[in-house]
Amino acid sequence: TKEDGRPNKALYELSNKSAANPDLFCQRNGVVREGVRPRWTMTKPDRQVIRPSNHKSAIVHSAEVLKHIRKGQRDGRYLVLNASVIDSWSDIFLSPVGVVDKAGNETRMINDYSYPDGASVNDITDRSNIPPVSYNPPRDIARRIHDLRTAQPDADVLLMLGDVSGAFRHVPVHEDAVHMFAFAIDDYVVIDLTCGFGWCGSPAFYSLAGSAINDIYEAINDRKFTPWRSKNVVLGLMWDAADGTVSIPAEKLQRATTKVDQVLNAGRASKSDLQKLLGVFRHVASCFPSARAFYQRAHTATVAMLPYGARALDTDTIEDLRWFRAVMLNQNRFNGIPVSQFAATTPPCIIVEMDASNTGLCALDTSRREYIRLQYSDEECAELQSGSYQNSINVRELQSAVLAALLWGPHWQNASPTQPTHVQFHIDNMSAVSWASRRYSRHPTAQLYNRLISMVELKYGLFFSAIHIPGKLNTMVDAGSRAWTESHPLWATWSDLSCAWTQVNVVPPFDNLSRVWERFCAATPWQDRQT
C-alpha cells in the first residue's frame, strides 16, 4: 500500500543503534521494506523461449504437489493464477518442479531453478549482488559442542531442535522480480512470492534474516521445539553431546547399502538415479570424509551423462559403487566420531613434510626422523620435461603422500577406530592439498592415489588431513627431492640436515602404485571386502 510498502506485513524493521554489525541490520531492514531485489546478468532474455516441463516425480506425486500449493496459497507464499496469465504477462519465467523423499515416508516439492542448463534462473542471476555467506551446518554444530565441552568440562551440554523452516518463507521477493520465480502445474501458474528453496541467492538472504536475531532465544511456539536432551538426531546424524561424538544412524547405512544393491542389480541407471545415490553417499561420507575417494569416478560419469533415459553402468562406476558399499560395511568408522575431528579442531599427532620435483620426490616423518626418497629414471624425467599430464607436478606431489601413507601407515596404526591417529601432510602444491583434503579429483591417477590414501586410513585407523606450506619453509624436503648428486647446489643442505635420519626405501610393489591397487583388488573378493 502507499502507507506501508512492506511486501510482508508480518516483518518489522529492527533498530541498529546498539548493533555490533549495523550494516547487517541495514541490509535486513532493506529486505523488510522492499523485499529481495535480485539482479540479473546480461544474458537474461526479455522472455523465456522454451518453457521447461516439470520433472516426472512431480507428475507421479501430483496429489502431494497440489497439497503443497494449497498450503502455500493459504500461508500467503504462493500466488496461484490461471495458466492464461502467460499470454498477458509474457516475461514470466517458469522453472520445473520435482518431488524428493523425506524421512517418515513424506515428500518435499523442490523448485529446480538450475534447469534448463545455461538458461535457468540460477544461471542468469548476478551473484555479485548476493550477500556473502559461509556455513557448514554439521561442522558448526560439532564446533559448538566441542567449544562448550572444552569451556565447561563439568557441565552437561544439551541439544534442542527447532523446526524453523517455515520462518524463512517470510523472506519476500520484490514485486519487480517475483515473475522470475514461477512454475506451472495442470492449468495453473504459481508464483512464489518468497525466496524459494533452490534459488542460489536464498541461503544468503536466509542467513541475513537469521543473523540479525541470533541473540533472541525466546520460543513463541513451543510445539516446534524438542525438549533439551544430550542425544538428538540433527541433519540426519546422531549427536551425543555427553560423549562428544557424532554417528550415522544404522538404518541410514542400511538404506544406503540397499540403494546401491538396487542400482547394481539393475545394471542401468538414469542421471537422476545416480544423482540421488551420490546425494546419499555425500551424507554418509560426512562422518567419514575419506569414503569420498570411492565414488570419484561415479561422480565424474554422472556429471557427463545426458539427462534423459537409463543407461548401462560403465565399469568404473560399477567398481566405485561396489567399493563404497564395501566401505559402508566398516560401520565403526561411521560411528562415535569425536566432534573435535568432525569440526577439524583436532591437532595433528604426526606431521609429514613432502615435496616433488622434476627429478624425484621426498617425504619426512618428523616424529620418527625417517625419510622417503624416490629418484625418477631418465625415461621418467624426459617424460616430465615434456609436460606430461598423466604425471604432472600436482600428481607427483600427491604421490609423496601416498608413499608416506603406505610405508609409514602400519607404524602410525591406532587400535581404536573412534580415536584415529591424526596425520597431517604439509604440501607446497595447492592442487595436491585440495585432492588430499576433499578426496576428489577428475584426474585418473589422482583418483587412484586418493583411493589408496583412504584405504590406508581404513586399514590402520588413521585420519589424514593436508595443509599448504610455502616451499621456502620446506628446506629439508625441498633439498631431498632435488639433490641427487654432490654437484647439486642443495647437496650440502640435504647431507647436513639428514645425517641423523634413517631412509625408508621404496621397494616392490610400492614402486608401482597402480600395481598395488590391482593386487589388492585381485586378492579381495567383493562380498568380503572389509578392511
One Martini backbone bead per residue (centre of mass of N, CA, C, O) as a GRO file, in nm:
protein
  531
    1THR     BB    1   0.102   0.031   0.007
    2LYS     BB    2   0.142   0.365   0.051
    3GLU     BB    3   0.178   0.345   0.370
    4ASP     BB    4   0.286   0.029   0.318
    5GLY     BB    5   0.564  -0.134   0.150
    6ARG     BB    6   0.551  -0.403   0.271
    7PRO     BB    7   0.529  -0.729   0.157
    8ASN     BB    8   0.556  -0.812   0.475
    9LYS     BB    9   0.364  -0.741   0.758
   10ALA     BB   10   0.526  -0.938   0.969
   11LEU     BB   11   0.758  -0.741   0.927
   12TYR     BB   12   1.023  -0.567   1.106
   13GLU     BB   13   1.211  -0.326   1.196
   14LEU     BB   14   1.538  -0.280   1.328
   15SER     BB   15   1.741  -0.165   1.557
   16ASN     BB   16   2.101  -0.034   1.514
   17LYS     BB   17   2.234   0.130   1.748
   18SER     BB   18   2.360  -0.143   1.919
   19ALA     BB   19   2.496  -0.282   1.695
   20ALA     BB   20   2.771  -0.466   1.590
   21ASN     BB   21   2.622  -0.480   1.285
   22PRO     BB   22   2.478  -0.238   1.105
   23ASP     BB   23   2.481  -0.348   0.811
   24LEU     BB   24   2.303  -0.592   0.865
   25PHE     BB   25   2.049  -0.427   0.943
   26CYS     BB   26   2.021  -0.269   0.683
   27GLN     BB   27   1.975  -0.512   0.497
   28ARG     BB   28   1.734  -0.631   0.649
   29ASN     BB   29   1.550  -0.374   0.633
   30GLY     BB   30   1.542  -0.365   0.324
   31VAL     BB   31   1.382  -0.631   0.295
   32VAL     BB   32   1.137  -0.540   0.458
   33ARG     BB   33   1.056  -0.294   0.274
   34GLU     BB   34   1.104  -0.453  -0.037
   35GLY     BB   35   1.274  -0.688  -0.061
   36VAL     BB   36   1.421  -0.887  -0.280
   37ARG     BB   37   1.679  -0.774  -0.526
   38PRO     BB   38   1.750  -0.903  -0.799
   39ARG     BB   39   2.005  -0.965  -1.028
   40TRP     BB   40   2.096  -0.960  -1.375
   41THR     BB   41   2.229  -1.068  -1.641
   42MET     BB   42   2.297  -1.013  -1.980
   43THR     BB   43   2.165  -1.308  -2.059
   44LYS     BB   44   1.890  -1.215  -2.012
   45PRO     BB   45   1.595  -1.252  -2.137
   46ASP     BB   46   1.293  -1.107  -2.200
   47ARG     BB   47   1.206  -1.406  -2.272
   48GLN     BB   48   1.095  -1.722  -2.263
   49VAL     BB   49   1.134  -1.965  -2.500
   50ILE     BB   50   1.139  -2.224  -2.306
   51ARG     BB   51   0.913  -2.434  -2.140
   52PRO     BB   52   0.961  -2.630  -1.890
   53SER     BB   53   0.916  -2.929  -1.766
   54ASN     BB   54   0.834  -3.131  -1.537
   55HIS     BB   55   0.911  -3.361  -1.336
   56LYS     BB   56   0.813  -3.679  -1.294
   57SER     BB   57   0.769  -3.666  -0.982
   58ALA     BB   58   0.535  -3.452  -0.999
   59ILE     BB   59   0.335  -3.644  -1.141
   60VAL     BB   60   0.332  -3.882  -0.943
   61HIS     BB   61   0.296  -3.641  -0.699
   62SER     BB   62   0.044  -3.447  -0.749
   63ALA     BB   63  -0.108  -3.442  -0.478
   64GLU     BB   64   0.127  -3.320  -0.310
   65VAL     BB   65   0.160  -3.064  -0.476
   66LEU     BB   66  -0.127  -2.948  -0.431
   67LYS     BB   67  -0.104  -2.938  -0.125
   68HIS     BB   68   0.134  -2.742  -0.119
   69ILE     BB   69  -0.007  -2.509  -0.269
   70ARG     BB   70  -0.241  -2.463  -0.073
   71LYS     BB   71  -0.063  -2.388   0.165
   72GLY     BB   72   0.087  -2.149   0.027
   73GLN     BB   73  -0.172  -1.986  -0.026
   74ARG     BB   74  -0.264  -1.965   0.273
   75ASP     BB   75   0.024  -1.828   0.367
   76GLY     BB   76   0.112  -1.619   0.122
   77ARG     BB   77   0.331  -1.739  -0.087
   78TYR     BB   78   0.121  -1.795  -0.313
   79LEU     BB   79   0.036  -1.725  -0.657
   80VAL     BB   80  -0.265  -1.824  -0.814
   81LEU     BB   81  -0.305  -1.882  -1.164
   82ASN     BB   82  -0.401  -1.876  -1.465
   83ALA     BB   83  -0.240  -1.986  -1.749
   84SER     BB   84  -0.326  -1.730  -1.927
   85VAL     BB   85  -0.127  -1.515  -1.805
   86ILE     BB   86   0.107  -1.551  -2.014
   87ASP     BB   87  -0.018  -1.379  -2.244
   88SER     BB   88   0.005  -1.098  -2.059
   89TRP     BB   89   0.276  -1.226  -1.898
   90SER     BB   90   0.557  -1.289  -2.077
   91ASP     BB   91   0.802  -1.258  -1.842
   92ILE     BB   92   0.760  -1.524  -1.737
   93PHE     BB   93   0.929  -1.769  -1.539
   94LEU     BB   94   0.980  -2.115  -1.579
   95SER     BB   95   1.016  -2.381  -1.345
   96PRO     BB   96   1.077  -2.675  -1.244
   97VAL     BB   97   0.935  -2.949  -1.067
   98GLY     BB   98   0.983  -3.160  -0.777
   99VAL     BB   99   1.020  -3.477  -0.592
  100VAL     BB  100   1.120  -3.567  -0.262
  101ASP     BB  101   1.233  -3.756  -0.016
  102LYS     BB  102   1.153  -3.818   0.321
  103ALA     BB  103   1.121  -3.871   0.624
  104GLY     BB  104   0.848  -4.070   0.693
  105ASN     BB  105   0.711  -4.086   0.402
  106GLU     BB  106   0.782  -3.812   0.286
  107THR     BB  107   0.756  -3.502   0.102
  108ARG     BB  108   0.922  -3.268  -0.137
  109MET     BB  109   0.910  -2.971  -0.295
  110ILE     BB  110   1.108  -2.865  -0.584
  111ASN     BB  111   1.277  -2.598  -0.719
  112ASP     BB  112   1.435  -2.586  -1.045
  113TYR     BB  113   1.667  -2.324  -1.089
  114SER     BB  114   1.890  -2.512  -1.276
  115TYR     BB  115   1.662  -2.524  -1.500
  116PRO     BB  116   1.803  -2.501  -1.772
  117ASP     BB  117   2.099  -2.533  -1.899
  118GLY     BB  118   2.202  -2.187  -1.932
  119ALA     BB  119   1.866  -2.088  -1.867
  120SER     BB  120   1.845  -2.035  -1.577
  121VAL     BB  121   1.797  -1.858  -1.296
  122ASN     BB  122   2.084  -1.912  -1.184
  123ASP     BB  123   2.242  -1.833  -1.445
  124ILE     BB  124   2.107  -1.518  -1.447
  125THR     BB  125   2.234  -1.456  -1.180
  126ASP     BB  126   2.372  -1.194  -0.996
  127ARG     BB  127   2.606  -1.270  -0.745
  128SER     BB  128   2.718  -0.982  -0.657
  129ASN     BB  129   2.430  -0.919  -0.496
  130ILE     BB  130   2.508  -1.131  -0.289
  131PRO     BB  131   2.551  -1.207   0.013
  132PRO     BB  132   2.778  -1.329   0.204
  133VAL     BB  133   2.826  -1.690   0.271
  134SER     BB  134   2.920  -1.913   0.553
  135TYR     BB  135   2.850  -2.269   0.577
  136ASN     BB  136   2.855  -2.567   0.816
  137PRO     BB  137   2.645  -2.726   0.998
  138PRO     BB  138   2.793  -2.977   1.111
  139ARG     BB  139   3.054  -2.827   1.195
  140ASP     BB  140   2.917  -2.613   1.374
  141ILE     BB  141   2.802  -2.809   1.580
  142ALA     BB  142   3.067  -2.944   1.661
  143ARG     BB  143   3.209  -2.685   1.757
  144ARG     BB  144   3.006  -2.611   1.977
  145ILE     BB  145   3.037  -2.864   2.149
  146HIS     BB  146   3.341  -2.845   2.187
  147ASP     BB  147   3.350  -2.565   2.322
  148LEU     BB  148   3.167  -2.634   2.566
  149ARG     BB  149   3.333  -2.877   2.675
  150THR     BB  150   3.593  -2.708   2.716
  151ALA     BB  151   3.479  -2.469   2.897
  152GLN     BB  152   3.264  -2.703   3.041
  153PRO     BB  153   3.353  -3.004   3.164
  154ASP     BB  154   3.117  -3.025   3.412
  155ALA     BB  155   2.898  -2.982   3.210
  156ASP     BB  156   2.595  -3.004   3.050
  157VAL     BB  157   2.528  -3.086   2.716
  158LEU     BB  158   2.256  -2.960   2.523
  159LEU     BB  159   1.977  -3.030   2.300
  160MET     BB  160   1.781  -2.837   2.059
  161LEU     BB  161   1.499  -2.858   1.848
  162GLY     BB  162   1.397  -2.662   1.551
  163ASP     BB  163   1.125  -2.575   1.336
  164VAL     BB  164   1.218  -2.306   1.093
  165SER     BB  165   1.144  -2.329   0.788
  166GLY     BB  166   0.893  -2.134   0.775
  167ALA     BB  167   1.035  -1.862   0.839
  168PHE     BB  168   1.186  -1.824   0.553
  169ARG     BB  169   0.910  -1.768   0.393
  170HIS     BB  170   0.920  -1.447   0.485
  171VAL     BB  171   1.115  -1.386   0.253
  172PRO     BB  172   1.085  -1.148   0.026
  173VAL     BB  173   1.006  -1.049  -0.300
  174HIS     BB  174   1.015  -0.832  -0.525
  175GLU     BB  175   0.773  -0.731  -0.747
  176ASP     BB  176   0.986  -0.715  -0.999
  177ALA     BB  177   1.076  -1.050  -0.948
  178VAL     BB  178   0.850  -1.276  -0.916
  179HIS     BB  179   0.832  -1.375  -1.223
  180MET     BB  180   1.102  -1.566  -1.186
  181PHE     BB  181   0.918  -1.746  -0.962
  182ALA     BB  182   0.789  -2.003  -1.144
  183PHE     BB  183   0.514  -2.242  -1.201
  184ALA     BB  184   0.358  -2.529  -1.351
  185ILE     BB  185   0.018  -2.672  -1.301
  186ASP     BB  186  -0.169  -2.770  -1.511
  187ASP     BB  187  -0.388  -2.473  -1.518
  188TYR     BB  188  -0.138  -2.336  -1.361
  189VAL     BB  189   0.020  -2.049  -1.210
  190VAL     BB  190   0.300  -2.025  -0.984
  191ILE     BB  191   0.395  -1.772  -0.750
  192ASP     BB  192   0.680  -1.693  -0.573
  193LEU     BB  193   0.707  -1.450  -0.301
  194THR     BB  194   0.968  -1.601  -0.213
  195CYS     BB  195   1.254  -1.747  -0.105
  196GLY     BB  196   1.335  -2.021  -0.257
  197PHE     BB  197   1.416  -2.334  -0.273
  198GLY     BB  198   1.705  -2.327  -0.512
  199TRP     BB  199   1.802  -2.054  -0.495
  200CYS     BB  200   2.117  -1.910  -0.486
  201GLY     BB  201   2.019  -1.659  -0.283
  202SER     BB  202   1.871  -1.772  -0.029
  203PRO     BB  203   2.087  -1.838   0.191
  204ALA     BB  204   2.181  -1.543   0.234
  205PHE     BB  205   1.893  -1.428   0.321
  206TYR     BB  206   1.850  -1.617   0.551
  207SER     BB  207   2.103  -1.533   0.708
  208LEU     BB  208   2.027  -1.237   0.737
  209ALA     BB  209   1.774  -1.287   0.910
  210GLY     BB  210   1.910  -1.462   1.139
  211SER     BB  211   2.156  -1.282   1.236
  212ALA     BB  212   1.975  -1.044   1.361
  213ILE     BB  213   1.846  -1.286   1.582
  214ASN     BB  214   2.059  -1.464   1.749
  215ASP     BB  215   1.989  -1.337   2.054
  216ILE     BB  216   1.708  -1.484   2.022
  217TYR     BB  217   1.546  -1.744   2.251
  218GLU     BB  218   1.241  -1.713   2.225
  219ALA     BB  219   0.967  -1.923   2.236
  220ILE     BB  220   0.655  -1.915   2.080
  221ASN     BB  221   0.651  -2.226   1.964
  222ASP     BB  222   0.687  -2.516   2.138
  223ARG     BB  223   0.602  -2.734   1.917
  224LYS     BB  224   0.884  -2.677   1.747
  225PHE     BB  225   1.020  -2.812   2.005
  226THR     BB  226   1.242  -2.979   2.186
  227PRO     BB  227   1.377  -3.112   2.433
  228TRP     BB  228   1.627  -3.126   2.640
  229ARG     BB  229   1.923  -3.311   2.526
  230SER     BB  230   2.211  -3.511   2.467
  231LYS     BB  231   2.039  -3.655   2.240
  232ASN     BB  232   2.033  -3.613   1.873
  233VAL     BB  233   1.880  -3.560   1.558
  234VAL     BB  234   2.088  -3.397   1.310
  235LEU     BB  235   2.101  -3.401   0.983
  236GLY     BB  236   2.097  -3.729   1.010
  237LEU     BB  237   2.251  -3.718   1.288
  238MET     BB  238   2.408  -3.850   1.578
  239TRP     BB  239   2.415  -3.669   1.878
  240ASP     BB  240   2.665  -3.668   2.156
  241ALA     BB  241   2.728  -3.447   2.407
  242ALA     BB  242   2.845  -3.623   2.637
  243ASP     BB  243   3.072  -3.769   2.443
  244GLY     BB  244   3.145  -3.613   2.177
  245THR     BB  245   2.961  -3.737   1.931
  246VAL     BB  246   2.918  -3.883   1.594
  247SER     BB  247   2.658  -4.045   1.387
  248ILE     BB  248   2.533  -4.296   1.186
  249PRO     BB  249   2.259  -4.435   1.142
  250ALA     BB  250   2.203  -4.762   1.075
  251GLU     BB  251   1.957  -4.724   0.878
  252LYS     BB  252   2.113  -4.547   0.673
  253LEU     BB  253   2.322  -4.755   0.588
  254GLN     BB  254   2.117  -4.964   0.492
  255ARG     BB  255   1.979  -4.789   0.276
  256ALA     BB  256   2.233  -4.736   0.111
  257THR     BB  257   2.293  -5.033   0.047
  258THR     BB  258   2.025  -5.091  -0.098
  259LYS     BB  259   2.058  -4.884  -0.327
  260VAL     BB  260   2.311  -5.008  -0.448
  261ASP     BB  261   2.192  -5.286  -0.511
  262GLN     BB  262   1.975  -5.189  -0.707
  263VAL     BB  263   2.167  -5.069  -0.920
  264LEU     BB  264   2.347  -5.318  -0.967
  265ASN     BB  265   2.118  -5.517  -1.049
  266ALA     BB  266   2.023  -5.346  -1.295
  267GLY     BB  267   2.279  -5.197  -1.459
  268ARG     BB  268   2.101  -4.932  -1.452
  269ALA     BB  269   2.085  -4.564  -1.506
  270SER     BB  270   2.010  -4.254  -1.437
  271LYS     BB  271   2.101  -3.948  -1.358
  272SER     BB  272   1.902  -3.920  -1.125
  273ASP     BB  273   1.977  -4.180  -0.976
  274LEU     BB  274   2.278  -4.103  -0.925
  275GLN     BB  275   2.230  -3.837  -0.777
  276LYS     BB  276   2.083  -3.962  -0.538
  277LEU     BB  277   2.311  -4.154  -0.455
  278LEU     BB  278   2.528  -3.934  -0.409
  279GLY     BB  279   2.371  -3.793  -0.184
  280VAL     BB  280   2.397  -4.030   0.010
  281PHE     BB  281   2.705  -4.045   0.014
  282ARG     BB  282   2.761  -3.762   0.127
  283HIS     BB  283   2.621  -3.807   0.394
  284VAL     BB  284   2.786  -4.050   0.489
  285ALA     BB  285   3.073  -3.897   0.449
  286SER     BB  286   3.053  -3.691   0.688
  287CYS     BB  287   3.185  -3.914   0.894
  288PHE     BB  288   3.377  -4.021   0.631
  289PRO     BB  289   3.549  -3.852   0.401
  290SER     BB  290   3.727  -4.082   0.267
  291ALA     BB  291   3.487  -4.216   0.103
  292ARG     BB  292   3.496  -4.030  -0.151
  293ALA     BB  293   3.715  -4.191  -0.316
  294PHE     BB  294   3.480  -4.423  -0.400
  295TYR     BB  295   3.308  -4.186  -0.605
  296GLN     BB  296   3.457  -4.025  -0.831
  297ARG     BB  297   3.378  -4.172  -1.102
  298ALA     BB  298   3.073  -4.160  -1.061
  299HIS     BB  299   3.060  -3.854  -1.065
  300THR     BB  300   3.183  -3.802  -1.343
  301ALA     BB  301   2.973  -3.974  -1.502
  302THR     BB  302   2.720  -3.815  -1.414
  303VAL     BB  303   2.794  -3.538  -1.531
  304ALA     BB  304   2.818  -3.662  -1.838
  305MET     BB  305   2.533  -3.724  -1.850
  306LEU     BB  306   2.240  -3.750  -1.978
  307PRO     BB  307   1.914  -3.667  -1.857
  308TYR     BB  308   1.789  -3.905  -2.034
  309GLY     BB  309   1.758  -4.201  -1.942
  310ALA     BB  310   1.873  -4.520  -1.925
  311ARG     BB  311   2.199  -4.665  -1.849
  312ALA     BB  312   2.467  -4.834  -1.865
  313LEU     BB  313   2.708  -4.926  -1.661
  314ASP     BB  314   3.017  -4.866  -1.607
  315THR     BB  315   3.297  -5.000  -1.476
  316ASP     BB  316   3.378  -4.769  -1.281
  317THR     BB  317   3.103  -4.734  -1.144
  318ILE     BB  318   3.073  -5.020  -1.036
  319GLU     BB  319   3.329  -5.018  -0.863
  320ASP     BB  320   3.249  -4.778  -0.684
  321LEU     BB  321   2.991  -4.902  -0.565
  322ARG     BB  322   3.127  -5.146  -0.439
  323TRP     BB  323   3.325  -4.994  -0.261
  324PHE     BB  324   3.126  -4.826  -0.095
  325ARG     BB  325   2.979  -5.065   0.020
  326ALA     BB  326   3.227  -5.182   0.167
  327VAL     BB  327   3.282  -4.936   0.346
  328MET     BB  328   3.001  -4.945   0.501
  329LEU     BB  329   3.077  -5.209   0.665
  330ASN     BB  330   3.256  -5.000   0.838
  331GLN     BB  331   3.085  -4.880   1.096
  332ASN     BB  332   3.308  -4.769   1.295
  333ARG     BB  333   3.376  -4.515   1.095
  334PHE     BB  334   3.059  -4.390   1.147
  335ASN     BB  335   3.111  -4.408   1.465
  336GLY     BB  336   3.206  -4.212   1.723
  337ILE     BB  337   3.284  -3.930   1.630
  338PRO     BB  338   3.465  -3.681   1.708
  339VAL     BB  339   3.396  -3.346   1.717
  340SER     BB  340   3.686  -3.249   1.671
  341GLN     BB  341   3.713  -3.390   1.396
  342PHE     BB  342   3.457  -3.276   1.260
  343ALA     BB  343   3.566  -2.965   1.322
  344ALA     BB  344   3.878  -2.944   1.274
  345THR     BB  345   4.045  -2.935   1.587
  346THR     BB  346   4.250  -3.153   1.563
  347PRO     BB  347   4.555  -3.215   1.636
  348PRO     BB  348   4.836  -3.332   1.524
  349CYS     BB  349   5.046  -3.615   1.576
  350ILE     BB  350   5.150  -3.604   1.271
  351ILE     BB  351   5.414  -3.484   1.053
  352VAL     BB  352   5.432  -3.450   0.690
  353GLU     BB  353   5.681  -3.383   0.473
  354MET     BB  354   5.670  -3.262   0.121
  355ASP     BB  355   5.816  -3.326  -0.216
  356ALA     BB  356   5.839  -3.231  -0.570
  357SER     BB  357   6.001  -3.293  -0.881
  358ASN     BB  358   6.174  -3.363  -1.189
  359THR     BB  359   6.361  -3.599  -1.017
  360GLY     BB  360   6.177  -3.619  -0.745
  361LEU     BB  361   6.107  -3.737  -0.406
  362CYS     BB  362   5.992  -3.632  -0.066
  363ALA     BB  363   5.964  -3.762   0.280
  364LEU     BB  364   5.876  -3.666   0.626
  365ASP     BB  365   5.911  -3.810   0.955
  366THR     BB  366   5.951  -3.633   1.240
  367SER     BB  367   5.890  -3.853   1.465
  368ARG     BB  368   6.108  -4.076   1.328
  369ARG     BB  369   6.337  -3.975   1.151
  370GLU     BB  370   6.229  -4.018   0.848
  371TYR     BB  371   6.280  -4.108   0.494
  372ILE     BB  372   6.165  -4.051   0.155
  373ARG     BB  373   6.318  -4.157  -0.160
  374LEU     BB  374   6.262  -4.074  -0.520
  375GLN     BB  375   6.413  -4.147  -0.819
  376TYR     BB  376   6.402  -4.076  -1.138
  377SER     BB  377   6.420  -4.175  -1.435
  378ASP     BB  378   6.517  -4.084  -1.744
  379GLU     BB  379   6.241  -4.141  -1.872
  380GLU     BB  380   6.072  -3.982  -1.666
  381CYS     BB  381   6.211  -3.707  -1.700
  382ALA     BB  382   6.144  -3.673  -2.001
  383GLU     BB  383   5.837  -3.676  -1.960
  384LEU     BB  384   5.824  -3.430  -1.769
  385GLN     BB  385   5.955  -3.221  -1.966
  386SER     BB  386   5.695  -3.255  -2.170
  387GLY     BB  387   5.428  -3.223  -1.993
  388SER     BB  388   5.282  -3.440  -1.834
  389TYR     BB  389   4.963  -3.518  -1.734
  390GLN     BB  390   4.976  -3.797  -1.591
  391ASN     BB  391   5.262  -3.663  -1.436
  392SER     BB  392   5.228  -3.421  -1.277
  393ILE     BB  393   5.309  -3.223  -1.017
  394ASN     BB  394   5.047  -3.277  -0.865
  395VAL     BB  395   5.072  -3.587  -0.867
  396ARG     BB  396   5.355  -3.608  -0.731
  397GLU     BB  397   5.273  -3.483  -0.464
  398LEU     BB  398   5.063  -3.709  -0.399
  399GLN     BB  399   5.260  -3.948  -0.407
  400SER     BB  400   5.402  -3.881  -0.144
  401ALA     BB  401   5.155  -3.941   0.037
  402VAL     BB  402   5.116  -4.237  -0.042
  403LEU     BB  403   5.391  -4.347   0.047
  404ALA     BB  404   5.366  -4.260   0.340
  405ALA     BB  405   5.113  -4.426   0.404
  406LEU     BB  406   5.219  -4.712   0.324
  407LEU     BB  407   5.499  -4.714   0.493
  408TRP     BB  408   5.381  -4.575   0.782
  409GLY     BB  409   5.099  -4.674   0.865
  410PRO     BB  410   5.167  -4.920   1.058
  411HIS     BB  411   5.309  -4.720   1.275
  412TRP     BB  412   5.032  -4.536   1.317
  413GLN     BB  413   4.854  -4.725   1.440
  414ASN     BB  414   4.511  -4.756   1.565
  415ALA     BB  415   4.297  -4.949   1.759
  416SER     BB  416   4.098  -4.705   1.759
  417PRO     BB  417   3.841  -4.605   1.546
  418THR     BB  418   3.743  -4.341   1.731
  419GLN     BB  419   4.080  -4.273   1.762
  420PRO     BB  420   4.245  -4.149   1.537
  421THR     BB  421   4.527  -4.082   1.377
  422HIS     BB  422   4.666  -3.765   1.317
  423VAL     BB  423   4.767  -3.686   0.987
  424GLN     BB  424   4.979  -3.429   0.845
  425PHE     BB  425   5.013  -3.271   0.541
  426HIS     BB  426   5.290  -3.097   0.390
  427ILE     BB  427   5.217  -2.887   0.109
  428ASP     BB  428   5.323  -2.686  -0.194
  429ASN     BB  429   5.038  -2.784  -0.332
  430MET     BB  430   4.713  -2.703  -0.394
  431SER     BB  431   4.601  -2.948  -0.547
  432ALA     BB  432   4.699  -3.168  -0.352
  433VAL     BB  433   4.550  -3.059  -0.108
  434SER     BB  434   4.266  -3.084  -0.224
  435TRP     BB  435   4.267  -3.385  -0.290
  436ALA     BB  436   4.339  -3.486   0.002
  437SER     BB  437   4.095  -3.345   0.146
  438ARG     BB  438   3.843  -3.427  -0.057
  439ARG     BB  439   3.878  -3.686  -0.234
  440TYR     BB  440   3.892  -3.525  -0.523
  441SER     BB  441   3.912  -3.605  -0.882
  442ARG     BB  442   3.959  -3.607  -1.243
  443HIS     BB  443   4.218  -3.746  -1.217
  444PRO     BB  444   4.304  -4.070  -1.253
  445THR     BB  445   4.558  -4.083  -1.070
  446ALA     BB  446   4.440  -3.927  -0.828
  447GLN     BB  447   4.216  -4.128  -0.775
  448LEU     BB  448   4.398  -4.360  -0.698
  449TYR     BB  449   4.547  -4.218  -0.464
  450ASN     BB  450   4.295  -4.164  -0.291
  451ARG     BB  451   4.223  -4.462  -0.244
  452LEU     BB  452   4.485  -4.540  -0.099
  453ILE     BB  453   4.465  -4.343   0.135
  454SER     BB  454   4.187  -4.446   0.240
  455MET     BB  455   4.273  -4.741   0.286
  456VAL     BB  456   4.477  -4.679   0.508
  457GLU     BB  457   4.281  -4.557   0.705
  458LEU     BB  458   4.106  -4.809   0.741
  459LYS     BB  459   4.331  -5.018   0.826
  460TYR     BB  460   4.490  -4.811   1.061
  461GLY     BB  461   4.334  -4.581   1.203
  462LEU     BB  462   4.319  -4.303   1.032
  463PHE     BB  463   4.380  -3.934   0.985
  464PHE     BB  464   4.381  -3.728   0.706
  465SER     BB  465   4.553  -3.425   0.631
  466ALA     BB  466   4.587  -3.093   0.459
  467ILE     BB  467   4.841  -2.842   0.398
  468HIS     BB  468   4.976  -2.538   0.312
  469ILE     BB  469   5.328  -2.495   0.226
  470PRO     BB  470   5.574  -2.313   0.164
  471GLY     BB  471   5.864  -2.399   0.007
  472LYS     BB  472   6.063  -2.217   0.187
  473LEU     BB  473   5.988  -2.401   0.455
  474ASN     BB  474   6.100  -2.678   0.298
  475THR     BB  475   6.412  -2.732   0.307
  476MET     BB  476   6.472  -3.038   0.333
  477VAL     BB  477   6.263  -3.155   0.123
  478ASP     BB  478   6.358  -2.985  -0.114
  479ALA     BB  479   6.641  -3.114  -0.124
  480GLY     BB  480   6.550  -3.420  -0.136
  481SER     BB  481   6.408  -3.383  -0.437
  482ARG     BB  482   6.708  -3.279  -0.585
  483ALA     BB  483   6.968  -3.401  -0.433
  484TRP     BB  484   7.162  -3.652  -0.619
  485THR     BB  485   7.429  -3.484  -0.626
  486GLU     BB  486   7.722  -3.322  -0.534
  487SER     BB  487   7.672  -3.082  -0.755
  488HIS     BB  488   7.442  -2.987  -0.609
  489PRO     BB  489   7.344  -2.705  -0.433
  490LEU     BB  490   7.172  -2.901  -0.208
  491TRP     BB  491   7.361  -3.121  -0.091
  492ALA     BB  492   7.459  -3.001   0.179
  493THR     BB  493   7.185  -2.958   0.305
  494TRP     BB  494   7.096  -3.253   0.302
  495SER     BB  495   7.334  -3.383   0.451
  496ASP     BB  496   7.310  -3.223   0.718
  497LEU     BB  497   6.996  -3.279   0.786
  498SER     BB  498   7.012  -3.621   0.734
  499CYS     BB  499   7.238  -3.765   0.913
  500ALA     BB  500   7.013  -3.859   1.159
  501TRP     BB  501   6.862  -4.021   0.947
  502THR     BB  502   6.625  -4.258   0.803
  503GLN     BB  503   6.581  -4.469   0.539
  504VAL     BB  504   6.299  -4.549   0.327
  505ASN     BB  505   6.245  -4.780   0.103
  506VAL     BB  506   6.132  -4.828  -0.233
  507VAL     BB  507   5.964  -5.121  -0.276
  508PRO     BB  508   5.829  -5.381  -0.380
  509PRO     BB  509   5.522  -5.261  -0.496
  510PHE     BB  510   5.567  -4.934  -0.440
  511ASP     BB  511   5.684  -4.857  -0.738
  512ASN     BB  512   5.369  -4.944  -0.820
  513LEU     BB  513   5.057  -4.823  -0.759
  514SER     BB  514   4.875  -4.971  -0.957
  515ARG     BB  515   4.960  -5.256  -0.861
  516VAL     BB  516   4.865  -5.232  -0.574
  517TRP     BB  517   4.564  -5.208  -0.644
  518GLU     BB  518   4.534  -5.466  -0.814
  519ARG     BB  519   4.621  -5.667  -0.593
  520PHE     BB  520   4.399  -5.598  -0.396
  521CYS     BB  521   4.155  -5.662  -0.576
  522ALA     BB  522   4.237  -5.964  -0.641
  523ALA     BB  523   4.251  -6.053  -0.317
  524THR     BB  524   3.946  -5.923  -0.286
  525PRO     BB  525   3.641  -5.993  -0.236
  526TRP     BB  526   3.354  -5.825  -0.248
  527GLN     BB  527   3.184  -5.964  -0.011
  528ASP     BB  528   3.471  -5.926   0.182
  529ARG     BB  529   3.528  -5.605   0.167
  530GLN     BB  530   3.704  -5.574   0.453
  531THR     BB  531   3.938  -5.425   0.678
   0.00000   0.00000   0.00000
